[in-house]
Amino acid sequence: MTSGLEPAVGPSPGLRRGRYGNTSLRVGAATMWLSLIVLLPLAAILWQSAGGGVDAFWSAVSSPSAIASLRVTLIISVGVTVVNAFFGLLVAWVLTRDEFPGKRLVDAVIDLPFALPTIVASLVMLALYGPSSPVGIHLQHTRWGVGIALLFVTLPFVVRSVQPVLLELDREVEEAAASLGANNFTILTKVILPALLPSLLSGAGLAFSRAIGEFGSVVLIGGAIPGETEVSSQWIRTLIENDDRVGAAAISIVLLAISFTILFILRAIGSRAARREQTQE
């Protein structure tokens, strides 16, 4: 005879279930997909870059042409990131806090660089700033032209990173600060920007990573002039055309390392800022 109270039988330790099903199964599927799509190609390019040994790798990344292209890439990408961090924040603010005719259209236009093939973006830049410029500005084969093209393709990263956070910000905190006598500048720097810093840094990191690896949008407007407008992605293409796949892979690894390092640093700073903001609350 059994009592009415039976000991509860929990799920098996090997079969953990979350709210929406088997957690282990989801983690396994996500890991497998990530490995196939991201980790395996990265491992392949790393293997290829090491094919000629350390000397070949160092020779490829330290050649005058490689260094010149990296210098151009980093200088322009840093400038583009700083500019888009400021104006991306401004655009996101306008789209979330201001009302004006055509707002939905402007919001849709922000995503246009995502939708356009990058070579089309280069054609657009060439039509606007090329020899037959309708606005009388000739930027073809200049660093300014490369910078404008990169600004075009990287702006959405900052706007779309900041915009959701701006939408969720509690305006009562801003109103409370204003009621205590804080002016607009103080509210912006002491209340709003600290809350936006993690998302702003994340968007800036994504913009920088896109900028240093961009090819299609700069191929026509830049012209790949060595030491002036030739970015690293164009130098990689030159190496591939010359059948130097080891050298191309080596430059790719350098760009990957730079991108990962910047993203890691910015997200670490953003995470620390977010924790600090939560502690203050």
Secondary structure, DSSP 8 states (H G I E B T S, - for coil): ---S--------TTS-EETTEEHHHHHHHHHHHHIIIIIHHHHHHHHHHTTTHHHHHHHHHTSHHHHHHHHHHHHHHHHHHHHHHHHHHHHHHHHHH---TTHHHHHHHTTHHHHS-HHHHHHHHHHHHSTT-TTS---TTSHHHHHHHHHHHHHHHHHHHHHHHHHHS-HHHHHHHHHTT--HHHHIIIIIHHHHHHHHHHHHHHHHHHHHH--GGGHHHH---TTTT--HHHHHHHHHHTT-HHHHHHHHHHHHHHHHHHHHHHHHHHHHHHHHHHHH-
